[in-house]
Amino acid sequence: MHEGVGVPTDASAQRLRIGADLRRLRETAQLSGEQVARTLGWSQPKVSRIEAGRTAFTVKDVASLLALYGTPDDVRAELLGATAEDTGEGAWIVRAGGFPHRQDSIASLESGTKRIRHHQPVVVPGLLQTYEYARAVASAAGAKDPDAIAAARMRRQEMLAAKAGPKYEVVLDARALLLGVGDVDLMKRQLHAVAERAETLRRLDLRVIPLGAVVPVFSTVGFTIYEFQADESPSVAWIEAPTGDVYFSATEDVNRYAALFKKLRGVALTAEHSIGYLRSLATDVRRYVAVP
């Protein structure tokens, strides 16, 4: 078969879909195939073959493209998970950062998330952050442009109110709510904002593990489990780290994180009591956050 004519018979349906999604993301980022190839040190035909599903590609190839396009976490997890299933890779590490071209937002693909489970013991999740809190967190993490990151997070939060948005289940350790990235007033506003969203967002199920609770189970790191609308896409567990993100798509690994999330949820307060706890914590926040 000549290159550029038809589709090879050994191309999987999964690979064809991933390639088409990568093409849409490139076009959304307003990049040409030549620009992508030049930035990544590839040949332009390689980019075309990947997008057409005419060549086997690796998780590393797809991760490089998604980093260049500034793809949101949920879309990136879906495409990397699908690639891993197609290539037989069950776990992998994607190096964080490294590319100068980042988009503030990328529209989610048709095959988006239908359910997100998130445990966070350190910081308020990005989907629940206020602008000022998001900016403070990004600045504390050493980001070069905290305002751009905060603005992008505000846009990403719109998916929680969207008609076809995912169900978002969160278990927060109360200590994550008291990370002193700002002054008392900033922290108080952030606590009230989380409580308000827990009350008003239909798709949000928020549970808080209170300070001093007896915890027969815990996680030393935060993690997110993504489930996707596309039946062929495996669920993915994701752990974020400063220099690289770790993904797991093997069924036994995802099931282990799902079981851990269920146990953590069992330790937490009910959704209704969590809202009341957030309100009381906001009232008493001066006890926990030092005044500069």
RODREN-837123 format. One record per residue (C-alpha): x, y, z; residue number from 1; residue in three letters. Coordinates in pm, 1 decimal. Example, Ala and Ser with C-alpha at 12.3 -4.5 7.8 and 13.67 -1.06 7.14 Angstrom:
{{1230.0, -450.0, 780.0}, 1, "ALA"} {{1367.0, -106.0, 714.0}, 2, "SER"} 
***
This chain:
{{0.0, 0.0, 0.0}, 1, "MET"} {{132.5, 342.5, -90.5}, 2, "HIS"} {{167.7, 594.1, 189.8}, 3, "GLU"} {{-123.0, 838.3, 202.4}, 4, "GLY"} {{-363.4, 605.4, 20.7}, 5, "VAL"} {{-637.7, 438.0, 221.5}, 6, "GLY"} {{-602.6, 288.5, 566.7}, 7, "VAL"} {{-381.3, -11.3, 646.9}, 8, "PRO"} {{-570.4, -325.9, 730.3}, 9, "THR"} {{-375.3, -377.0, 1053.2}, 10, "ASP"} {{-473.4, -37.3, 1194.6}, 11, "ALA"} {{-691.3, -83.3, 1502.0}, 12, "SER"} {{-1011.6, 113.5, 1543.7}, 13, "ALA"} {{-860.0, 252.6, 1863.4}, 14, "GLN"} {{-552.9, 381.8, 1679.8}, 15, "ARG"} {{-766.0, 545.3, 1410.1}, 16, "LEU"} {{-974.5, 723.9, 1675.2}, 17, "ARG"} {{-669.7, 842.6, 1867.7}, 18, "ILE"} {{-514.2, 975.8, 1548.8}, 19, "GLY"} {{-829.8, 1165.9, 1458.7}, 20, "ALA"} {{-849.6, 1315.0, 1807.9}, 21, "ASP"} {{-486.2, 1422.4, 1790.9}, 22, "LEU"} {{-554.4, 1596.1, 1462.3}, 23, "ARG"} {{-848.4, 1788.1, 1614.2}, 24, "ARG"} {{-635.6, 1891.7, 1910.3}, 25, "LEU"} {{-358.6, 2014.1, 1680.8}, 26, "ARG"} {{-607.8, 2216.5, 1478.4}, 27, "GLU"} {{-760.4, 2361.5, 1796.4}, 28, "THR"} {{-410.6, 2464.5, 1903.9}, 29, "ALA"} {{-376.2, 2632.8, 1561.1}, 30, "GLN"} {{-57.9, 2446.2, 1475.3}, 31, "LEU"} {{38.3, 2303.2, 1137.6}, 32, "SER"} {{186.6, 1956.2, 1099.7}, 33, "GLY"} {{510.8, 2120.6, 994.8}, 34, "GLU"} {{523.2, 2331.7, 1312.8}, 35, "GLN"} {{461.2, 2026.2, 1530.1}, 36, "VAL"} {{728.1, 1823.7, 1353.1}, 37, "ALA"} {{981.7, 2104.9, 1378.8}, 38, "ARG"} {{916.3, 2158.2, 1752.5}, 39, "THR"} {{941.0, 1786.6, 1837.7}, 40, "LEU"} {{1230.6, 1710.8, 1603.7}, 41, "GLY"} {{1015.7, 1473.2, 1396.3}, 42, "TRP"} {{952.9, 1448.7, 1025.1}, 43, "SER"} {{625.8, 1596.7, 898.5}, 44, "GLN"} {{522.0, 1258.9, 748.2}, 45, "PRO"} {{544.2, 1105.6, 1097.1}, 46, "LYS"} {{286.6, 1354.1, 1226.5}, 47, "VAL"} {{58.8, 1278.6, 930.3}, 48, "SER"} {{92.5, 901.5, 972.9}, 49, "ARG"} {{7.8, 923.2, 1344.7}, 50, "ILE"} {{-300.6, 1135.4, 1277.3}, 51, "GLU"} {{-414.9, 898.0, 1003.0}, 52, "ALA"} {{-352.9, 585.7, 1211.8}, 53, "GLY"} {{-109.1, 460.0, 948.8}, 54, "ARG"} {{168.6, 381.5, 1194.3}, 55, "THR"} {{196.6, 228.3, 1538.1}, 56, "ALA"} {{272.1, 500.3, 1791.4}, 57, "PHE"} {{381.1, 485.7, 2153.2}, 58, "THR"} {{256.9, 644.9, 2473.7}, 59, "VAL"} {{567.7, 864.0, 2459.7}, 60, "LYS"} {{473.6, 988.2, 2109.5}, 61, "ASP"} {{119.3, 1075.2, 2214.8}, 62, "VAL"} {{237.5, 1231.9, 2543.0}, 63, "ALA"} {{475.1, 1459.4, 2349.5}, 64, "SER"} {{194.1, 1579.1, 2123.0}, 65, "LEU"} {{-49.0, 1636.5, 2410.7}, 66, "LEU"} {{210.9, 1833.9, 2606.3}, 67, "ALA"} {{272.6, 2053.7, 2303.4}, 68, "LEU"} {{-100.5, 2115.4, 2258.9}, 69, "TYR"} {{-153.1, 2199.1, 2627.6}, 70, "GLY"} {{-424.4, 1934.7, 2657.3}, 71, "THR"} {{-633.4, 1928.0, 2978.8}, 72, "PRO"} {{-575.3, 1647.5, 3228.3}, 73, "ASP"} {{-893.2, 1451.8, 3160.0}, 74, "ASP"} {{-851.6, 1453.5, 2780.8}, 75, "VAL"} {{-483.7, 1366.3, 2815.3}, 76, "ARG"} {{-560.6, 1074.4, 3048.3}, 77, "ALA"} {{-822.3, 939.0, 2806.2}, 78, "GLU"} {{-595.6, 944.9, 2502.4}, 79, "LEU"} {{-292.1, 811.9, 2688.0}, 80, "LEU"} {{-502.2, 534.3, 2841.0}, 81, "GLY"} {{-641.5, 438.8, 2501.1}, 82, "ALA"} {{-290.2, 438.5, 2355.2}, 83, "THR"} {{-160.6, 223.2, 2639.5}, 84, "ALA"} {{-438.1, -30.3, 2582.0}, 85, "GLU"} {{-362.3, -39.8, 2209.3}, 86, "ASP"} {{11.7, -90.3, 2271.8}, 87, "THR"} {{-22.3, -320.5, 2574.1}, 88, "GLY"} {{137.1, -75.4, 2820.0}, 89, "GLU"} {{-34.3, -82.0, 3160.3}, 90, "GLY"} {{152.7, 193.3, 3342.8}, 91, "ALA"} {{374.7, 477.5, 3234.2}, 92, "TRP"} {{532.2, 805.1, 3340.5}, 93, "ILE"} {{494.9, 1125.7, 3142.6}, 94, "VAL"} {{753.6, 1393.3, 3209.1}, 95, "ARG"} {{590.9, 1719.4, 3315.3}, 96, "ALA"} {{650.6, 2042.2, 3125.5}, 97, "GLY"} {{933.1, 2083.7, 2879.4}, 98, "GLY"} {{747.1, 2261.0, 2600.4}, 99, "PHE"} {{724.9, 2638.6, 2559.7}, 100, "PRO"} {{398.6, 2631.3, 2364.7}, 101, "HIS"} {{103.2, 2595.4, 2601.2}, 102, "ARG"} {{-259.8, 2672.8, 2533.3}, 103, "GLN"} {{-479.3, 2825.0, 2803.2}, 104, "ASP"} {{-765.1, 2591.0, 2719.4}, 105, "SER"} {{-851.7, 2314.5, 2476.8}, 106, "ILE"} {{-1208.8, 2203.5, 2411.8}, 107, "ALA"} {{-1277.9, 1850.8, 2534.0}, 108, "SER"} {{-1328.6, 1584.7, 2271.1}, 109, "LEU"} {{-1655.8, 1406.0, 2206.2}, 110, "GLU"} {{-1529.7, 1109.1, 2409.8}, 111, "SER"} {{-1491.7, 1299.5, 2735.7}, 112, "GLY"} {{-1515.4, 1192.3, 3095.7}, 113, "THR"} {{-1836.9, 1062.3, 3248.0}, 114, "LYS"} {{-1705.7, 1020.4, 3604.6}, 115, "ARG"} {{-1408.6, 1159.8, 3796.2}, 116, "ILE"} {{-1310.4, 1037.6, 4142.7}, 117, "ARG"} {{-1051.5, 1252.3, 4316.2}, 118, "HIS"} {{-880.4, 1225.9, 4653.5}, 119, "HIS"} {{-667.3, 1516.3, 4767.8}, 120, "GLN"} {{-477.2, 1530.7, 5100.2}, 121, "PRO"} {{-265.7, 1836.9, 5019.8}, 122, "VAL"} {{-443.1, 2113.6, 4828.0}, 123, "VAL"} {{-791.6, 2212.5, 4710.7}, 124, "VAL"} {{-846.8, 2050.1, 4366.6}, 125, "PRO"} {{-813.1, 2277.3, 4064.4}, 126, "GLY"} {{-1177.0, 2224.8, 3965.8}, 127, "LEU"} {{-1285.3, 2376.6, 4299.1}, 128, "LEU"} {{-1032.7, 2659.1, 4333.3}, 129, "GLN"} {{-1113.2, 3029.4, 4328.4}, 130, "THR"} {{-906.7, 3243.3, 4092.4}, 131, "TYR"} {{-700.3, 3400.3, 4370.0}, 132, "GLU"} {{-635.9, 3065.0, 4537.1}, 133, "TYR"} {{-538.7, 2905.8, 4203.1}, 134, "ALA"} {{-299.3, 3190.3, 4136.0}, 135, "ARG"} {{-143.7, 3159.1, 4482.7}, 136, "ALA"} {{-98.2, 2782.8, 4443.3}, 137, "VAL"} {{57.2, 2821.8, 4097.1}, 138, "ALA"} {{290.8, 3090.5, 4226.6}, 139, "SER"} {{394.8, 2876.5, 4525.6}, 140, "ALA"} {{465.4, 2588.9, 4285.1}, 141, "ALA"} {{705.0, 2810.7, 4087.9}, 142, "GLY"} {{489.9, 2871.4, 3778.2}, 143, "ALA"} {{617.8, 3142.1, 3544.3}, 144, "LYS"} {{268.7, 3272.7, 3465.2}, 145, "ASP"} {{34.2, 3208.7, 3760.8}, 146, "PRO"} {{-239.4, 3427.7, 3610.4}, 147, "ASP"} {{-258.1, 3218.1, 3293.2}, 148, "ALA"} {{-283.6, 2898.3, 3497.8}, 149, "ILE"} {{-555.9, 3044.0, 3719.6}, 150, "ALA"} {{-752.3, 3165.2, 3416.8}, 151, "ALA"} {{-726.4, 2822.3, 3252.4}, 152, "ALA"} {{-856.6, 2654.0, 3568.5}, 153, "ARG"} {{-1155.4, 2885.7, 3579.2}, 154, "MET"} {{-1244.6, 2787.2, 3223.2}, 155, "ARG"} {{-1203.0, 2417.5, 3299.3}, 156, "ARG"} {{-1450.0, 2446.7, 3588.7}, 157, "GLN"} {{-1728.2, 2521.0, 3340.2}, 158, "GLU"} {{-1749.7, 2150.1, 3256.8}, 159, "MET"} {{-1898.6, 2076.7, 3601.2}, 160, "LEU"} {{-2203.9, 2285.0, 3513.7}, 161, "ALA"} {{-2227.2, 2165.7, 3152.8}, 162, "ALA"} {{-2525.1, 1955.5, 3048.0}, 163, "LYS"} {{-2305.1, 1660.8, 2949.2}, 164, "ALA"} {{-2042.0, 1721.1, 3217.5}, 165, "GLY"} {{-1897.3, 1440.9, 3428.4}, 166, "PRO"} {{-2000.3, 1335.2, 3777.2}, 167, "LYS"} {{-1727.2, 1464.6, 4008.0}, 168, "TYR"} {{-1672.6, 1279.2, 4336.1}, 169, "GLU"} {{-1418.9, 1429.5, 4575.1}, 170, "VAL"} {{-1280.6, 1316.8, 4909.4}, 171, "VAL"} {{-1081.7, 1594.8, 5071.9}, 172, "LEU"} {{-861.2, 1567.4, 5376.4}, 173, "ASP"} {{-940.6, 1877.7, 5585.2}, 174, "ALA"} {{-569.4, 1955.1, 5600.7}, 175, "ARG"} {{-581.6, 2026.3, 5226.4}, 176, "ALA"} {{-831.3, 2302.1, 5301.4}, 177, "LEU"} {{-586.8, 2474.3, 5536.1}, 178, "LEU"} {{-275.4, 2489.2, 5318.5}, 179, "LEU"} {{-155.9, 2842.5, 5389.1}, 180, "GLY"} {{-95.0, 2966.7, 5035.7}, 181, "VAL"} {{-257.1, 3300.7, 5115.9}, 182, "GLY"} {{-381.1, 3521.4, 5396.0}, 183, "ASP"} {{-676.5, 3444.2, 5621.6}, 184, "VAL"} {{-929.4, 3626.7, 5403.9}, 185, "ASP"} {{-819.3, 3439.7, 5090.8}, 186, "LEU"} {{-848.1, 3106.6, 5270.3}, 187, "MET"} {{-1188.5, 3199.0, 5413.1}, 188, "LYS"} {{-1319.4, 3288.3, 5065.7}, 189, "ARG"} {{-1185.7, 2962.1, 4928.1}, 190, "GLN"} {{-1356.8, 2758.2, 5199.8}, 191, "LEU"} {{-1689.8, 2933.4, 5142.0}, 192, "HIS"} {{-1651.2, 2882.2, 4765.6}, 193, "ALA"} {{-1603.0, 2506.2, 4808.9}, 194, "VAL"} {{-1907.0, 2488.3, 5037.5}, 195, "ALA"} {{-2120.1, 2684.9, 4792.6}, 196, "GLU"} {{-2021.4, 2463.5, 4500.1}, 197, "ARG"} {{-2094.4, 2152.2, 4704.3}, 198, "ALA"} {{-2443.8, 2293.9, 4768.4}, 199, "GLU"} {{-2523.7, 2411.1, 4416.0}, 200, "THR"} {{-2341.0, 2188.0, 4165.2}, 201, "LEU"} {{-2559.1, 1888.2, 4092.6}, 202, "ARG"} {{-2270.1, 1683.1, 3954.9}, 203, "ARG"} {{-2043.8, 1740.0, 4255.3}, 204, "LEU"} {{-2033.1, 1495.2, 4547.4}, 205, "ASP"} {{-1790.7, 1635.0, 4804.6}, 206, "LEU"} {{-1690.0, 1458.6, 5126.1}, 207, "ARG"} {{-1442.8, 1588.7, 5386.8}, 208, "VAL"} {{-1230.2, 1384.7, 5625.5}, 209, "ILE"} {{-1232.8, 1612.9, 5933.6}, 210, "PRO"} {{-931.0, 1712.5, 6138.0}, 211, "LEU"} {{-853.2, 1456.5, 6407.4}, 212, "GLY"} {{-1066.7, 1182.1, 6253.0}, 213, "ALA"} {{-960.1, 823.4, 6320.8}, 214, "VAL"} {{-841.7, 702.1, 5980.2}, 215, "VAL"} {{-800.8, 324.7, 5934.2}, 216, "PRO"} {{-702.2, 399.2, 5574.5}, 217, "VAL"} {{-512.3, 685.6, 5413.7}, 218, "PHE"} {{-316.7, 783.4, 5102.8}, 219, "SER"} {{9.2, 976.0, 5117.0}, 220, "THR"} {{-55.7, 1127.3, 4773.5}, 221, "VAL"} {{-355.1, 1260.5, 4587.4}, 222, "GLY"} {{-492.2, 1060.3, 4295.9}, 223, "PHE"} {{-761.5, 1087.9, 4031.1}, 224, "THR"} {{-958.8, 811.0, 3860.3}, 225, "ILE"} {{-1108.1, 893.7, 3521.1}, 226, "TYR"} {{-1390.6, 700.5, 3356.9}, 227, "GLU"} {{-1472.0, 786.9, 2996.2}, 228, "PHE"} {{-1778.4, 800.7, 2775.6}, 229, "GLN"} {{-1608.9, 599.1, 2502.0}, 230, "ALA"} {{-1664.1, 231.4, 2582.7}, 231, "ASP"} {{-1331.4, 135.7, 2426.9}, 232, "GLU"} {{-1134.5, 367.1, 2653.6}, 233, "SER"} {{-1010.1, 205.8, 2976.7}, 234, "PRO"} {{-1042.2, 384.0, 3308.2}, 235, "SER"} {{-720.4, 553.0, 3414.6}, 236, "VAL"} {{-572.9, 635.6, 3756.2}, 237, "ALA"} {{-346.7, 941.8, 3758.1}, 238, "TRP"} {{-96.5, 1070.5, 4013.7}, 239, "ILE"} {{55.4, 1413.8, 3963.3}, 240, "GLU"} {{414.3, 1490.7, 4065.2}, 241, "ALA"} {{637.6, 1797.3, 4015.3}, 242, "PRO"} {{855.8, 1638.7, 3745.6}, 243, "THR"} {{629.0, 1374.6, 3596.9}, 244, "GLY"} {{277.8, 1232.6, 3593.8}, 245, "ASP"} {{217.8, 862.9, 3658.9}, 246, "VAL"} {{-70.7, 687.3, 3482.9}, 247, "TYR"} {{-215.9, 340.8, 3542.9}, 248, "PHE"} {{-461.2, 175.6, 3304.6}, 249, "SER"} {{-420.2, -192.7, 3396.4}, 250, "ALA"} {{-750.4, -313.7, 3541.7}, 251, "THR"} {{-596.6, -443.9, 3863.6}, 252, "GLU"} {{-421.5, -111.6, 3928.5}, 253, "ASP"} {{-730.9, 100.0, 3863.7}, 254, "VAL"} {{-940.4, -132.9, 4080.8}, 255, "ASN"} {{-693.9, -91.0, 4365.4}, 256, "ARG"} {{-727.0, 288.4, 4352.3}, 257, "TYR"} {{-1105.0, 257.3, 4324.3}, 258, "ALA"} {{-1113.2, 40.1, 4637.8}, 259, "ALA"} {{-891.7, 289.9, 4821.3}, 260, "LEU"} {{-1120.7, 576.2, 4718.6}, 261, "PHE"} {{-1424.5, 386.0, 4846.6}, 262, "LYS"} {{-1257.5, 330.6, 5185.0}, 263, "LYS"} {{-1153.5, 694.4, 5212.8}, 264, "LEU"} {{-1508.7, 800.1, 5129.3}, 265, "ARG"} {{-1627.9, 575.7, 5410.7}, 266, "GLY"} {{-1406.2, 763.0, 5658.3}, 267, "VAL"} {{-1529.3, 1105.2, 5545.0}, 268, "ALA"} {{-1835.4, 1297.2, 5660.3}, 269, "LEU"} {{-2157.1, 1273.5, 5460.7}, 270, "THR"} {{-2208.8, 1527.8, 5182.3}, 271, "ALA"} {{-2449.3, 1731.4, 5398.2}, 272, "GLU"} {{-2226.6, 1727.4, 5706.9}, 273, "HIS"} {{-1922.9, 1812.1, 5491.3}, 274, "SER"} {{-2086.5, 2138.0, 5383.8}, 275, "ILE"} {{-2155.5, 2231.1, 5745.0}, 276, "GLY"} {{-1799.5, 2140.9, 5838.9}, 277, "TYR"} {{-1662.8, 2364.2, 5561.8}, 278, "LEU"} {{-1870.8, 2657.2, 5688.1}, 279, "ARG"} {{-1750.4, 2610.5, 6045.5}, 280, "SER"} {{-1390.0, 2574.8, 5930.1}, 281, "LEU"} {{-1418.4, 2903.7, 5741.0}, 282, "ALA"} {{-1547.4, 3075.9, 6054.6}, 283, "THR"} {{-1258.4, 2938.7, 6259.8}, 284, "ASP"} {{-984.3, 2958.8, 5995.6}, 285, "VAL"} {{-774.2, 3207.9, 6193.0}, 286, "ARG"} {{-688.2, 2927.7, 6437.0}, 287, "ARG"} {{-514.5, 2735.5, 6160.0}, 288, "TYR"} {{-370.0, 2989.8, 5917.5}, 289, "VAL"} {{-94.1, 3216.8, 6044.1}, 290, "ALA"} {{-139.8, 3590.3, 5988.4}, 291, "VAL"} {{160.9, 3735.1, 5796.0}, 292, "PRO"} 
***
